[in-house]
Structures are given as C-alpha cells and as structure tokens.
Amino acid sequence: MGLMNKIEKIRKQPENVRRRYAFIWAAISMVFIVIIWFVSLSGAQPPVKEEEKIRQDQLYQEMGSQKKSLQDSLKEMGDSYQNLRDTQNKMMDQAGQDASSDTSGQQNQSLEQMLNQNPTDQSGQDNSGQGAPDQQTPTQETPTQQTPTGEVSAQ
C-alpha cells in the first residue's frame, strides 16, 4: 500500500472522518514544527549565555579588585588618622609639660603684650587713636523734646 492508495481510501470516507484525519495530521505537523523551532532557539542561546557569563565573571573580578583597593584605602586612612591623633596627643602632653614649668613667665609676657597693644590712660579712654573700630567713646547726648506741631527742639 502506498501513500496514494491511503489518500484514495481516506477520500472515500465520510466527511467527519476526513476532518478527523486532517486535524490529526495538522497537529502532528505543528508539533514537528514546534520541536524544530525550540531546538533551533536553544542552539542559538548558549553562545549568548557563555558571553554573558564571561562578562559577569569579568565584572565580578573587577568589583573584587575594587573592593580590595577600597579596603586598603580605608585601612590606610584609619592608620593615618590614628597617627595624627597620636601626634596631637604627644604635642598636647609636651605643651602641658612646658606650660607647667614656665607658666608664670608666659603669663607675664602675655600681659605685657596686651598692655603694649592697647595703650590707655587712667580714665580708660584710648589715647593712641588706634582703637578698635567697633569700640566708640561714649558721647553725651542732648535731650530733645518734640513739640505738638512735630518740630524737635533741643533743651
């Protein structure tokens, strides 16, 4: 029996049987096409996935090296900060020792410098004419009175 004989036999069948054969062959053809389509798509995907995986691995390596570099930088900054604090503490200790050994001499020098910078007489007014601009000598104000017409008169 050949294919042509099988087709002739199906043609002699009633219409509902012929439709059943048509539906079955259409479904088989569709499954076959879908299988070919999935196989072709899955074959095209691995190179893209490989490239993407390689790219991700490179990114992870770069991020790892940047993380290590950042950690090293932070450690160096911490060490520098600690050295700075140690130096500051040593300087403050040294200044405290110097101050305790010569406090009276430094206080006298400081007072003399202040007196030399701002010469004043016994009244407390600045005689040098070089006083600070925000310090003004007090002036006497004359009392004023406003008249009912709005004029100001001095008393």
Protein Blocks (a to p, Z undefined) as FASTA:
>chain_A
ZZklmmmmmmmpcfklmmmmmmmmmmmmmmmmmmmmmmmmmmmmmmmmmmmmmmmmmmmm
mmmmmmmmmmmmmmmmmmmmmmmmmmmmmmmmmmmmmmmmmmmmmmmmmmmmmmmmmgcd
fkopafklpacfklccddddddddddfkopacdZZ
